[in-house]
Amino acid sequence: MATYKFSTPYVLEGPSGKHRLFYFAKLRKGITIVKSGGVYSQIRYSVDSDLNNYDEVYRGGYVTRGVSEATKAALIAGGVGVTEANFVVE
């Protein structure tokens, strides 16, 4: 059975600074995916102390290694913007 590297979804935010040229640049901001009570949700601005209250946490902007086939299928079916493109075979 294969394992995967999972990269969380992201959004592009901008401008990335106050100078005129920064208005053309965007920053990638990762979205945290959490599971609570069997339901997956997105969190844009997570608080570290609150993350202990969830069953599963996938921090935005990080890569999670060792994700199983079953977890991959559950994340895609969870309806939180996760697709096949978020996974790479290890």
Secondary structure as a PSIPRED ss2 file (coil, helix, strand):
# PSIPRED VFORMAT (PSIPRED V4.0)

   1 M C   1.000  0.000  0.000
   2 A C   1.000  0.000  0.000
   3 T C   1.000  0.000  0.000
   4 Y E   0.000  0.000  1.000
   5 K E   0.000  0.000  1.000
   6 F E   0.000  0.000  1.000
   7 S E   0.000  0.000  1.000
   8 T C   1.000  0.000  0.000
   9 P C   1.000  0.000  0.000
  10 Y E   0.000  0.000  1.000
  11 V E   0.000  0.000  1.000
  12 L E   0.000  0.000  1.000
  13 E E   0.000  0.000  1.000
  14 G C   1.000  0.000  0.000
  15 P C   1.000  0.000  0.000
  16 S C   1.000  0.000  0.000
  17 G C   1.000  0.000  0.000
  18 K C   1.000  0.000  0.000
  19 H C   1.000  0.000  0.000
  20 R H   0.000  1.000  0.000
  21 L H   0.000  1.000  0.000
  22 F H   0.000  1.000  0.000
  23 Y H   0.000  1.000  0.000
  24 F H   0.000  1.000  0.000
  25 A C   1.000  0.000  0.000
  26 K C   1.000  0.000  0.000
  27 L E   0.000  0.000  1.000
  28 R E   0.000  0.000  1.000
  29 K E   0.000  0.000  1.000
  30 G E   0.000  0.000  1.000
  31 I C   1.000  0.000  0.000
  32 T E   0.000  0.000  1.000
  33 I E   0.000  0.000  1.000
  34 V E   0.000  0.000  1.000
  35 K E   0.000  0.000  1.000
  36 S E   0.000  0.000  1.000
  37 G C   1.000  0.000  0.000
  38 G C   1.000  0.000  0.000
  39 V E   0.000  0.000  1.000
  40 Y E   0.000  0.000  1.000
  41 S E   0.000  0.000  1.000
  42 Q E   0.000  0.000  1.000
  43 I E   0.000  0.000  1.000
  44 R C   1.000  0.000  0.000
  45 Y C   1.000  0.000  0.000
  46 S C   1.000  0.000  0.000
  47 V C   1.000  0.000  0.000
  48 D H   0.000  1.000  0.000
  49 S H   0.000  1.000  0.000
  50 D H   0.000  1.000  0.000
  51 L H   0.000  1.000  0.000
  52 N H   0.000  1.000  0.000
  53 N H   0.000  1.000  0.000
  54 Y C   1.000  0.000  0.000
  55 D C   1.000  0.000  0.000
  56 E E   0.000  0.000  1.000
  57 V E   0.000  0.000  1.000
  58 Y E   0.000  0.000  1.000
  59 R C   1.000  0.000  0.000
  60 G C   1.000  0.000  0.000
  61 G C   1.000  0.000  0.000
  62 Y C   1.000  0.000  0.000
  63 V E   0.000  0.000  1.000
  64 T E   0.000  0.000  1.000
  65 R E   0.000  0.000  1.000
  66 G E   0.000  0.000  1.000
  67 V E   0.000  0.000  1.000
  68 S C   1.000  0.000  0.000
  69 E H   0.000  1.000  0.000
  70 A H   0.000  1.000  0.000
  71 T H   0.000  1.000  0.000
  72 K H   0.000  1.000  0.000
  73 A H   0.000  1.000  0.000
  74 A H   0.000  1.000  0.000
  75 L H   0.000  1.000  0.000
  76 I H   0.000  1.000  0.000
  77 A H   0.000  1.000  0.000
  78 G C   1.000  0.000  0.000
  79 G C   1.000  0.000  0.000
  80 V C   1.000  0.000  0.000
  81 G C   1.000  0.000  0.000
  82 V C   1.000  0.000  0.000
  83 T C   1.000  0.000  0.000
  84 E H   0.000  1.000  0.000
  85 A H   0.000  1.000  0.000
  86 N H   0.000  1.000  0.000
  87 F E   0.000  0.000  1.000
  88 V E   0.000  0.000  1.000
  89 V E   0.000  0.000  1.000
  90 E C   1.000  0.000  0.000
